[in-house]
Amino acid sequence: MSEQQGHEQQDPKQGPQPGYRQPGPQPGHQQPGPPPGFPPPGPESGYQQPGYPPPGFPPPGYYPPPGTYTGDPNAPYGYDPYGRPYSDKSKVIAGILQLTLGGFGVGRFYLGNVGMGLAQLFTCGGLGVWSLIDGILLLTGNDHTDEHGRILRS
């Protein structure tokens, strides 16, 4: 038995074979619509597909990426991967302020550590050594906090 016996070839010049039905709606056939007075089915009609969350809400088990605003006033910049809230202060700015103006304790005043800022101010930043080490630690560390105990942003 050859391959062509079971499957008849259609010549494009002849048109469709008898008994062939084209896909899609046939002429003269109308799709049934919703009854009068009812909106057409779809996402705007209020019907919800089973297993899907309502639009505008995150799926169950979804956690926003670290650093995004969550609407929580205690964490204005979101939470880090360990669940600690991020501060509105930046560790890069604090470190650069401490390296450049550390003799005046500016980096510590920026973070809200007034006592340590005053100590650096009165000792000229530990004659520059304390402010230099403090600035490097602020830039490289991941556990420094602001006056509210929130972790500094990168």
Salt bridges, closest charged atoms under 4 A:
ASP80 OD2 - ARG84 NE 2.81
ASP88 OD1 - ARG150 NH2 3.69
ASP134 OD1 - ARG108 NH2 2.64
ASP146 OD2 - ARG150 NH2 3.55
GLU147 OE2 - HIS148 NE2 3.45
